[in-house]
Amino acid sequence: MHRLTRGLLGAAFAVLAVLVVSGCSEKHYDERGKADAPVAGRAGEDSPAEVYNFPDGFGNLATKCVGDGRRAYATTKWVSDDEDDPEIVPANAVIVDDPGCRKR
């Protein structure tokens, strides 16, 4: 095999491998409700939330303080496995007053 051909085949294989692996990882997290929306400039508060796992068929719940005296609750999105008639339940978020969430 010609040296240039082997080099091109090797490069093509490497690019294909990267595309396959990167595509799988995003789907992996989307399916588990762990994917995250990008934040412009990585600005903002990024402390971890408390996560409460619910049985299959129910959205998980996450909560954290999101400001002085404010707490957010959010559920995960759920999509059924039925390819012919997928059911999509959107994520929900609620922000409530919480005196325990005070600036430190």
C-alpha positions in Angstrom: 0.0 0.0 0.0 1.3 3.4 -0.8 2.6 5.5 2.1 0.3 8.4 1.4 -2.8 6.1 1.2 -1.9 4.5 4.6 -1.6 7.9 6.1 -4.9 9.1 4.8 -6.6 5.9 5.9 -5.1 6.3 9.4 -6.2 9.9 9.6 -9.8 9.0 8.4 -10.0 6.2 11.0 -8.9 8.6 13.8 -11.5 11.2 12.8 -14.2 8.6 12.6 -13.3 7.2 16.0 -13.5 10.7 17.6 -16.9 11.3 16.0 -18.3 8.0 17.2 -17.1 8.4 20.8 -18.2 12.1 21.1 -21.6 11.3 19.7 -22.2 8.5 22.2 -21.1 10.5 25.3 -23.7 13.3 24.6 -26.5 10.7 24.1 -25.4 8.9 27.3 -25.9 11.9 29.4 -29.1 13.1 27.7 -30.7 9.7 28.3 -29.9 9.9 32.0 -31.0 13.5 32.5 -27.5 14.7 33.2 -26.9 16.8 30.1 -26.4 20.5 30.8 -27.1 23.6 28.8 -24.0 25.7 28.1 -23.4 28.9 30.1 -22.0 31.8 28.1 -18.5 32.6 29.4 -18.9 30.0 32.2 -20.3 32.8 34.3 -22.6 32.2 37.3 -22.8 30.3 40.5 -22.0 26.6 39.9 -22.3 24.9 43.3 -23.7 21.4 43.3 -27.4 20.7 43.8 -28.9 18.1 46.1 -30.4 15.4 43.9 -33.2 13.1 44.9 -33.6 10.0 42.7 -37.1 8.7 42.1 -38.1 5.2 40.7 -38.1 4.6 37.0 -41.0 6.4 35.3 -40.7 9.5 37.6 -38.5 12.5 37.1 -35.6 13.0 39.5 -35.6 16.1 41.6 -32.7 18.6 42.2 -32.7 21.5 44.6 -30.3 24.3 45.6 -30.2 27.9 46.8 -30.2 30.2 43.8 -30.0 33.6 45.5 -30.5 35.4 48.7 -33.6 33.8 50.2 -34.5 31.8 47.1 -34.4 28.1 46.4 -35.0 26.3 43.1 -36.5 22.9 42.5 -36.1 21.2 39.1 -37.1 17.8 37.7 -35.5 15.9 34.9 -37.0 15.5 31.4 -38.3 12.1 30.5 -38.7 10.6 27.0 -40.5 7.2 26.4 -38.7 4.5 24.5 -41.6 4.1 22.0 -40.1 5.1 18.7 -43.5 5.2 16.9 -45.2 7.4 19.5 -42.7 9.0 21.8 -44.0 10.8 24.9 -41.9 13.7 26.1 -42.5 15.1 29.6 -40.6 18.4 29.9 -38.4 19.3 32.8 -40.1 21.6 35.4 -38.5 24.3 37.6 -39.9 26.3 40.5 -38.3 29.0 42.5 -39.6 29.6 46.0 -38.8 31.7 49.1 -36.5 29.9 51.5 -35.2 31.9 54.5 -32.4 29.2 54.9 -30.8 30.4 51.6 -28.9 33.5 52.8 -25.7 35.0 51.5 -22.7 33.9 53.5 
